[in-house]
């Protein structure tokens, strides 16, 4: 076997020069160019200080300016004061991308000091201009960051400098003003926020879901009557002789004791022994066995269905009705539902897919994420007006197909609508099958005055936004006392199993009439 070749010697020609740039290995590539070519200070302390500042800011710390190796104290002290005055550190904790953006901006503005001097400014004035530009830049960016955090709960996923100009233009658009208006509306609907949080089936909670019962029998504690045999002591019970004992029982006295009675003096001893119960007597087996019944704890199977623990924190499928009947306050509530779903999905790292549906073949799908492109899609959607007809079969069918995919198998469906639609019997059966086999839950958000037959057949539970008119141009309250008018006044119209069994199709009814089968109502006798 050939001997292993020795490792080639490392080149030493540039080793000393490369050692000066060792901090580049730990810095992100976006800071390389600015860190190497900046006009302030020298390379080694600049790279070293950039790395130290980056690590400290990510941990939420801001080192003292006296400890900075770069830039010099004349720049470091006012620069640190600006960062502290803007409270930038609170935004940078665990935000590596945003920290890199801040450091890039710092390098960019400090590099302009020599340019300001070339244009005739004194060194003091040039430094002041660079610091003022840096502060003004991050004063604006901080207000924009506050808007994003207010709407989405945290910063977008791509808060990098390369997309910040595009994000800034988006935040100044008319569509974003609509987003801000919708966000303020959500604060008036806290129940809707809690409902959206409960969507998904990725994590069990401690609460029981009374709407879902487990048919598998479970063991439950109970009491049962059990029989057992015990031995009871019965005094003076005639039985088998077991031995000799001392007692006062004359009938069982040994014959030797009776000899004392025939003596004139010894009989007194016999009477004393009897009084003291020390006569020698036969011992009887005076115990008996008996069977007794008593209660005992047992575990028995409970055949009754038991409620399961409620699941939450999973993917979300959102169906939003964008038909013409949703215009006004209902449209605003529907948009608020979408925005709140995106907010929860971003904060809790969940997937969110939205289906905006109108008339036949009018279904728009959007996988909403909180990055620059996702915010642009959200802004464009929330800025659109709702119009057109209503077709529920298309979006619900796509949701059922979506749940069959592995990525969305733990998703729940939320349907925001006024309920003005009807589902076909085939769609209702297909949805019921998905609920049984895949565990799909359908949460309805009723933005109208009453539950409709179509909504009742699809949704497992319905959340009623009763004062939906107040979120539009009207200030009127709901004119009805309950959302369940259909089930109260028209219970036979619902597609329940009982109604299905008692209802015959048109073809079956026609065949029965042709065969002469009909329900005959007895007529009154005219003579009676």
C-alpha positions in Angstrom: 0.0 0.0 0.0 1.4 3.4 -1.0 2.2 5.8 1.7 -0.1 8.8 2.1 1.2 12.0 0.5 2.1 14.8 2.9 -0.1 17.9 2.8 1.3 20.6 0.5 2.9 23.5 2.4 0.6 26.6 2.8 1.8 29.6 0.9 3.4 32.2 3.1 3.8 35.0 0.5 0.5 36.7 1.4 -0.2 35.2 4.8 0.8 38.3 6.7 -1.3 40.5 4.4 -4.3 38.2 4.7 -4.1 38.0 8.4 -4.9 41.8 8.5 -8.3 41.0 6.8 -9.2 38.0 9.0 -12.3 39.8 10.3 -13.8 39.7 6.8 -14.5 36.0 7.3 -16.9 36.7 10.1 -18.6 39.7 8.4 -21.5 39.3 5.9 -20.5 39.9 2.3 -22.6 43.1 2.2 -20.2 44.8 4.5 -17.1 43.9 2.7 -16.9 46.7 0.1 -17.9 49.5 2.5 -15.6 48.1 5.2 -12.5 47.9 2.9 -12.9 51.2 1.0 -14.3 53.7 3.6 -12.4 57.0 3.8 -12.5 57.2 7.6 -9.7 55.4 9.5 -7.7 52.4 8.5 -8.7 48.9 7.4 -7.8 46.7 10.4 -9.5 48.7 13.2 -12.5 49.4 11.0 -13.2 45.8 10.2 -12.6 44.8 13.8 -15.0 47.5 15.1 -17.7 46.6 12.5 -17.6 43.0 13.6 -17.8 44.0 17.3 -20.7 46.4 16.7 -22.6 43.9 14.6 -22.4 41.2 17.3 -23.3 43.7 20.1 -26.3 45.2 18.2 -27.7 41.7 17.5 -27.6 41.0 21.2 -29.3 44.4 21.9 -26.2 46.1 23.3 -24.5 49.4 22.3 -20.8 49.6 23.5 -19.5 52.8 25.0 -17.9 55.1 22.4 -14.6 55.1 24.4 -14.2 51.4 23.5 -14.7 51.9 19.8 -11.5 51.3 17.7 -13.2 53.0 14.7 -14.1 55.8 14.0 -12.2 58.1 16.2 -13.7 59.7 19.3 -14.7 62.9 17.5 -17.1 60.9 15.3 -17.8 57.9 17.6 -19.4 59.9 20.5 -22.0 61.9 18.5 -22.7 58.8 16.3 -23.4 56.7 19.4 -25.6 59.5 20.8 -27.7 59.5 17.6 -28.1 55.7 17.7 -29.2 56.0 21.3 -31.5 58.9 20.7 -33.3 57.1 17.9 -33.6 53.9 20.1 -32.3 51.9 17.2 -31.0 49.1 19.4 -34.5 48.0 20.4 -35.3 47.4 16.7 -32.1 45.4 16.1 -32.3 42.6 18.6 -31.9 39.2 16.7 -32.4 41.1 13.4 -29.1 40.4 11.6 -30.4 41.7 8.3 -31.5 45.1 9.7 -28.2 45.4 11.7 -26.3 45.0 8.4 -28.5 47.7 6.8 -27.7 50.1 9.7 -24.0 49.4 9.4 -24.1 49.9 5.6 -25.9 53.2 6.1 -23.3 54.2 8.7 -20.4 53.5 6.3 -22.2 55.2 3.4 -22.8 58.5 5.3 -19.3 58.6 6.9 -17.7 58.1 3.5 -19.4 61.4 2.4 -17.3 63.5 4.9 -14.5 63.9 2.4 -16.9 64.8 -0.4 -18.4 67.5 1.7 -14.9 68.9 2.4 -14.2 68.8 -1.4 -17.3 71.0 -1.9 -15.9 73.6 0.5 -17.2 72.6 3.9 -14.9 72.7 6.9 -14.0 69.4 8.6 -16.3 70.2 11.5 -19.2 71.1 9.2 -18.6 68.1 6.9 -18.8 65.8 10.0 -22.0 67.5 11.1 -23.6 67.2 7.7 -22.8 63.4 7.6 -24.2 62.8 11.0 -27.4 64.9 10.3 -27.9 62.9 7.1 -27.6 59.6 8.9 -30.0 60.7 11.6 -32.6 62.0 9.2 -32.3 58.8 7.1 -33.0 56.6 10.1 -35.6 58.9 11.6 -37.7 58.2 8.4 -36.8 54.6 8.3 -37.8 54.2 12.0 -41.3 55.6 11.4 -41.6 53.2 8.5 -40.5 50.3 10.6 -43.0 51.3 13.3 -45.8 51.1 10.6 -44.7 47.7 9.5 -44.5 46.4 13.1 -47.9 47.9 13.9 -49.5 46.1 10.9 -47.6 42.8 10.9 -46.4 42.5 14.5 -42.7 42.3 13.4 -40.4 43.3 10.6 -40.7 41.8 7.1 -38.6 38.8 6.3 -36.4 40.7 3.8 -35.6 44.0 5.6 -32.4 44.4 3.6 -31.0 47.6 2.1 -31.4 46.2 -1.4 -35.2 46.2 -1.1 -35.7 49.1 1.2 -36.2 51.7 -1.5 -39.0 49.5 -3.0 -40.5 49.1 0.4 -40.4 52.8 1.1 -42.2 53.6 -2.1 -44.8 50.9 -1.2 -45.4 52.4 2.2 -46.2 55.8 0.6 -48.8 54.5 -1.8 -52.5 55.0 -1.5 -53.0 51.2 -1.1 -50.9 51.2 2.0 -53.1 53.9 3.5 -56.0 51.5 3.1 -53.9 48.8 4.9 -53.4 51.2 7.8 -57.2 51.9 7.9 -58.0 48.2 8.0 -55.4 47.7 10.7 -57.2 50.2 13.0 -60.4 48.4 12.3 -59.0 45.1 13.6 -58.5 46.7 17.0 -62.3 46.9 17.3 -62.7 43.1 16.6 -60.7 41.3 19.3 -62.9 38.2 19.0 -61.9 37.8 15.4 -58.3 37.9 16.3 -58.7 35.1 18.9 -60.7 33.1 16.4 -58.0 33.3 13.7 -55.4 32.2 16.3 -57.3 29.0 16.9 -57.1 27.9 13.3 -54.9 25.0 12.3 -54.3 21.5 13.9 -50.6 21.5 14.5 -50.5 21.7 18.3 -52.9 20.4 20.9 -54.2 22.8 23.6 -55.6 22.1 27.1 -59.1 23.1 26.0 -61.7 20.5 24.9 -63.3 20.8 21.5 -66.9 19.9 22.2 -67.7 20.1 18.4 -65.4 17.1 17.8 -66.1 13.8 19.5 -63.7 10.8 19.5 -65.6 7.5 18.9 -62.8 5.3 20.2 -63.9 3.9 23.7 -61.9 5.3 26.6 -61.4 3.8 30.1 -63.1 5.7 32.9 -63.2 5.2 36.7 -66.3 3.6 38.1 -67.5 1.5 41.0 -68.7 -2.1 40.9 -70.1 -4.7 43.4 -67.7 -7.5 44.1 -68.2 -10.6 46.3 -65.5 -12.0 48.6 -65.3 -14.6 51.4 -64.4 -13.7 54.9 -64.0 -15.6 58.2 -66.1 -14.4 61.1 -65.5 -15.2 64.8 -68.7 -16.4 66.6 -68.3 -16.9 70.3 -69.5 -20.3 71.7 -70.3 -21.7 68.3 -70.4 -25.5 68.5 -67.8 -26.9 66.2 -64.7 -29.1 65.9 -62.4 -29.4 68.9 -59.1 -27.8 68.1 -57.3 -28.0 71.5 -57.4 -26.9 75.1 -57.9 -23.4 76.5 -58.7 -21.6 79.7 -62.2 -20.3 80.2 -65.3 -20.5 82.5 -67.3 -22.8 80.2 -68.5 -25.7 82.4 -69.9 -27.6 79.5 -66.5 -27.8 77.8 -64.6 -28.3 81.0 -62.0 -31.1 81.1 -62.8 -34.1 83.4 -59.7 -33.5 85.5 -61.2 -30.1 86.7 -64.3 -31.9 88.0 -62.3 -33.9 90.5 -61.8 -30.7 92.5 -65.5 -30.5 93.2 -65.5 -33.7 95.2 -63.0 -32.5 97.7 -64.2 -30.4 100.7 -61.4 -27.8 100.4 -60.3 -28.1 96.8 -63.7 -27.2 95.5 -63.0 -23.6 96.6 -60.1 -23.6 94.2 -62.5 -24.8 91.4 -64.8 -21.9 92.1 -61.9 -19.5 92.1 -60.7 -20.8 88.7 -64.2 -20.5 87.3 -64.5 -16.9 88.5 -61.1 -16.1 87.0 -61.9 -18.0 83.8 -58.9 -20.2 84.1 -60.6 -23.6 84.0 -59.1 -26.0 81.5 -61.7 -26.4 78.7 -61.9 -27.8 75.3 -61.3 -25.1 72.5 -63.9 -25.2 69.8 -63.5 -24.0 66.2 -65.9 -21.1 66.7 -65.2 -19.4 63.3 -67.3 -19.5 60.2 -66.9 -18.2 56.6 -69.5 -16.0 54.9 -69.8 -14.3 51.5 -70.2 -10.5 51.5 -70.8 -8.0 48.7 -69.0 -4.6 48.7 -68.2 -1.7 46.3 -64.8 -1.5 44.7 -63.2 1.0 42.2 -62.8 -0.4 38.7 -61.9 1.0 35.2 -64.6 0.4 32.6 -64.7 1.3 28.9 -66.9 4.3 28.1 -68.5 3.8 24.7 -69.9 7.3 24.6 -67.9 9.6 22.3 -65.5 11.9 24.2 -64.5 15.5 23.2 -60.9 15.7 21.9 -58.4 18.4 22.8 -58.6 21.4 20.6 -55.9 21.8 18.0 -54.5 25.2 16.9 -51.4 26.9 15.4 -51.4 25.3 12.0 -51.6 26.4 8.4 -54.5 28.6 7.4 -56.7 28.6 4.2 -58.7 31.8 4.0 -61.7 32.1 1.6 -62.9 35.6 1.2 -66.1 36.5 -0.6 -65.5 39.4 -3.0 -68.9 39.6 -4.6 -70.9 42.8 -5.1 -73.1 42.1 -2.1 -70.1 42.5 0.2 -69.6 46.2 -0.7 -69.4 48.6 2.3 -68.9 47.5 5.8 -68.9 43.8 5.0 -66.0 44.4 2.6 -64.0 46.2 5.3 -64.5 43.3 7.7 -63.5 40.8 5.1 -60.3 42.7 4.4 -59.6 42.9 8.1 -59.9 39.1 8.3 -57.3 38.6 5.7 -54.9 41.1 7.2 -55.2 39.6 10.7 -54.6 36.1 9.2 -51.4 37.4 7.6 -50.4 39.0 10.8 -50.8 35.8 12.9 -49.2 33.7 10.2 -46.1 36.0 10.1 -45.7 36.3 13.9 -46.2 32.5 14.5 -44.3 31.3 11.4 -47.4 29.7 9.8 -48.4 29.3 6.2 -51.4 31.3 4.9 -53.1 30.8 1.5 -56.0 33.1 0.5 -58.7 32.4 -2.0 -60.6 35.5 -3.1 -63.8 34.4 -5.0 -66.5 36.1 -6.9 -68.6 34.7 -9.7 -68.0 31.4 -11.7 -64.3 30.9 -12.5 -63.4 34.1 -10.6 -61.0 32.8 -8.0 -57.7 34.5 -7.2 -55.2 32.5 -5.2 -52.5 34.2 -3.1 -49.9 32.7 -0.8 -49.3 35.6 1.5 -46.0 36.2 3.1 -44.6 39.3 4.9 -41.8 40.3 2.6 -41.6 43.0 0.0 -43.4 41.0 -2.7 -46.0 39.7 -0.2 -46.7 43.1 1.2 -47.2 44.4 -2.3 -49.7 41.7 -3.0 -51.5 42.3 0.3 -51.6 46.1 -0.5 -53.0 45.5 -3.9 -55.7 43.1 -2.7 -56.8 45.3 0.2 -57.0 48.3 -2.2 -59.4 46.6 -4.6 -63.1 47.0 -4.6 -65.4 44.0 -4.3 -67.9 43.3 -7.1 -69.4 40.5 -9.2 -71.4 37.4 -8.5 -70.9 34.6 -6.0 -69.8 31.0 -6.7 -68.7 29.0 -3.7 -68.0 25.7 -5.4 -64.8 26.7 -7.1 -62.9 28.0 -4.1 -64.1 25.3 -1.7 -63.1 22.6 -4.2 -59.6 24.1 -4.4 -59.4 24.2 -0.6 -60.3 20.5 -0.5 -57.6 19.7 -3.0 -55.1 21.8 -1.0 -55.7 19.9 2.2 -54.8 16.7 0.3 -51.3 18.0 -0.1 -48.8 17.2 2.7 -47.9 20.8 3.3 -51.5 21.7 4.1 -52.8 18.5 5.6 -53.1 20.2 9.1 -54.8 23.4 7.8 -58.2 24.7 8.7 -60.5 26.7 6.5 -61.9 30.1 7.3 -64.7 31.4 5.2 -65.5 35.2 5.4 -68.8 35.9 3.6 -72.3 37.3 3.9 -73.6 33.8 3.2 -75.4 34.8 0.0 -74.5 31.6 -1.9 -75.6 28.0 -2.3 -73.5 24.9 -2.4 -74.4 21.9 -4.5 -75.1 18.6 -2.9 -72.0 17.1 -4.5 -69.8 19.8 -3.0 -71.4 19.4 0.5 -70.8 15.7 0.4 -67.2 16.1 -0.7 -66.6 18.6 2.1 -68.1 16.3 4.6 -65.8 13.5 3.4 -62.8 15.8 3.9 -63.9 16.6 7.4 -64.2 13.0 8.3 -61.1 11.6 6.7 -58.7 14.5 7.0 -60.0 16.3 10.0 -60.7 19.6 8.1 -62.5 22.2 10.2 -64.4 25.0 8.5 -64.9 28.2 10.5 -67.4 30.7 9.1 -67.3 34.4 9.6 -70.8 35.8 8.9 -70.7 39.4 7.8 -74.4 39.7 7.3 -77.7 39.6 9.2 -78.5 35.9 9.1 -77.1 32.5 8.5 -78.1 31.1 5.1 -78.6 27.5 4.1 -75.4 27.5 2.1 -73.3 28.7 5.0 -74.9 26.4 7.5 -74.2 23.4 5.3 -70.5 24.2 5.0 -69.3 25.7 8.3 -68.8 23.8 11.5 -69.1 27.0 13.5 -70.2 30.5 12.6 -68.8 33.7 14.2 -71.3 36.6 13.6 -70.0 40.1 13.1 -73.3 41.7 14.1 -72.4 45.4 13.7 -70.7 45.0 10.3 -72.5 48.1 9.0 -70.6 50.3 11.5 -67.4 49.5 9.7 -68.6 51.1 6.5 -70.5 54.4 5.8 -73.5 53.4 7.9 -73.9 53.7 11.6 -77.0 51.4 11.9 -77.2 48.3 14.0 -78.4 44.9 12.9 -82.2 44.8 12.5 -82.5 41.2 13.6 -82.2 39.7 17.1 -80.4 36.5 16.1 -78.3 35.3 13.2 -80.1 31.9 13.3 -83.3 33.0 11.6 -83.2 30.2 9.0 -82.8 27.4 11.5 -85.5 29.0 13.8 -88.2 29.6 11.2 -87.3 27.2 8.4 -85.7 24.2 10.0 -87.0 21.9 7.2 -85.0 23.8 4.6 -81.6 22.6 6.1 -79.9 19.7 4.5 -79.7 17.6 7.6 -79.7 13.7 7.6 -83.3 13.7 8.9 -84.4 16.0 6.2 -82.6 14.0 3.5 -84.3 10.8 4.7 -87.7 12.4 4.6 -87.2 14.1 1.3 -87.8 12.5 -2.1 -86.3 13.7 -5.3 -88.4 15.0 -8.2 -87.9 11.9 -10.3 -88.8 9.6 -7.4 -91.9 11.7 -6.6 -93.0 11.5 -10.3 -92.6 7.8 -10.4 -94.6 7.4 -7.2 -97.4 9.5 -8.7 -97.5 7.5 -11.9 -97.6 4.3 -9.9 -100.6 5.6 -7.9 -98.7 5.9 -4.6 -99.7 9.0 -2.7 -100.5 10.0 0.8 -104.3 9.9 1.2 -105.8 12.4 3.6 -109.1 11.0 5.1 -112.1 13.1 4.1 -114.8 14.0 6.5 -118.2 12.4 5.9 -120.5 15.1 4.7 -123.4 13.5 6.7 -121.5 13.7 9.9 
